[in-house]
C-alpha cells in the first residue's frame, strides 16, 4: 500500500491538537518532503528518521515520500513527531500492518540508532487526546510514568523503533538494557544518599519576627499576596522559602494541572513526575518579561508565574526588577491566567499563584543611623513598585533586626511548619465550607462585589474601613482586600464572621502599620 496514516499531537501552550500524519510513497527522485507548517526541528526529522529506520534493520523505501501533517494551518514544533512519521512511512511500505496504529497517538523522538527519546509536554498531550476520544498512546519509556498519570488510558512504552515494530507485527520483544530508553542510568553515590535524607526547610528555622510569621500564616490560609520590607538579614528570604511548607498539598485535579504546565516547560522530575506539593519559583531580578509571564520567539513557553501556578512566586529585591516586568504581574494577579499573543498563535497559561515580594527599605539596605541614603533616594527606590501593584497586595509587613536575646528566647517557642500547616488547613476548610457552591475556594479569590453582597460583615466591624475610605487612606480595591484578610483572620480564629478587631488588624496589614 502506498498510503498510510498515524496520529500524533501538537501543543500550542498547554493545549493539545490531534495531528493526522499521512505518508505517501510515489514516483520521483528519492527523498522525503514534509508539508504542514513544520518548524526547523521537525524539518530536520527527515534525516533523523531515515537513519533510525536503516539502523533498526528496516528497508527505507525507494522513490519519493510525501508526509503531510494535518491540519496544515496549525504550526507544528518539536521532535515529538519522529516515531509517528517513521511508523507511517513503514506502514506505507508494507513493513507493518497499515491499520495497526490508526487509533493510537504516537509521541516520541528518535535517535539515529532507532532508540526513542522522551519529549516534553506528554501529559497535556495525553489529556487533550483523551478529550478527543483517544485512549491508546505510544510513548518513549522515559515518558511512560508521565503518560500513565491520566486515568483510563492504555500506554504502550517502547524503548526503540524496533520494539514498536515488533509489537505491531506480533513478534517477541527483546529485553532492553538499562539506559536503552534514551535516559542515562542514575549512579548512586554517597552525595545522592545524603541529599535524599537532608533536612527540609521548616518555619521553626526563623527566629523572631512574630508579625511576619503571622502574616505568612494568613497569606497561606487565605491565598493573600504578601510584601516584606526590611534590612538584609532579617529573614525575608527564609520566610518566603518556607511558605510552601505551610500550604496544603495539591488536590488531584490541581496536581494534574500543575504537572501539565511543568511538563510543557520540561521541568518535571525524572523519578516522580506527578507534582503534589505547591511549587515555589524565585527568579533572579535580571529576569525578562518573557521569562516571568511567558512567551518566546519560536516556541511559546510558560513563564515563572505559570511555573508557580497553585504555589508561590517569590521576587527577592523586588525594586531591582524592571518596572515593566513588575507591572506585567498585574493582569495575572487579577485573572489567574496569562494570555500570550504572537503573530503565529495566542495561548493561555494558568497563573493562579501567591505573590511574595521582598525589598530593602533603601538602596544601601542598612537600617537606623547606619543608613547613608537620603530621603529622596529612599522614596525613589521604593517608588519602583507602582501604586497599582501595591494596591493588589493584601499584606504588607516591615521586618526589624532581631536582637540576640530575642533569638535565644524564641528558640524554644518557634512553631514548626507542621503546627502552622494544621491551622492553615482548618482555616481553609472553614472558608471552603462557606464558599461551597461557588467557583471559589479561598477568601482571596472572591470578587469584591460578591464579597459585599453574599458575605457582609457586621456594621461595627466595617466602621474602621469605611472611615479610612472616607479619608482617602484606602481605595475601593484595598477595602475589598482588607475584608478578605479579615475573613481569613476570623477563619484562623474559628470565628463565624470578622469582628472589629479582625478588620482593624486586616487594615493594619494592608497599610503595613502592624506593630
Secondary structure, DSSP 8 states (H G I E B T S, - for coil): --EEEEEEEEEETTEEEEEEEEEEEESSSSEEEEESSB-HHHHTHHHHHHHHHHHTT-----SEEEEEEESTTS-B-SSTTHHHHHHHHHHHHTSS-TTTTSSEEEE-EE-TTSBEE--TTHHHHHHHHHHTT--EEEEEGGGHHHHTTSTT-EEEEESBHHHHHHHHHT-------TTTTSS------HHHHHHHT-----GGG--S-HHHHHHHHHHHHHT--EEEEE-TTSSHHHHHHTGGGTS----HHHHHHHHHHHHHHT---SS--S--S--EE---TT--HHHHH-B-SSS-B--HHHHTTTSEEEETTGGGS-HHHHHTHHHHHHHSEEEEE-SS-EEEEE---EEEEEE-SSTT---GGG----HHHHHHHHTTS-HHHHTT-SEEEEE----HHHHHHHTTT---HHHHHHHHHHHHHHHHHHTTTSS--SGGGS-HHHHHHHS---HHHHHHHHHHHHTTSS-HHHHHHHHHHHHHHHHHTT-SS--HHHHHHHHHHHHT---
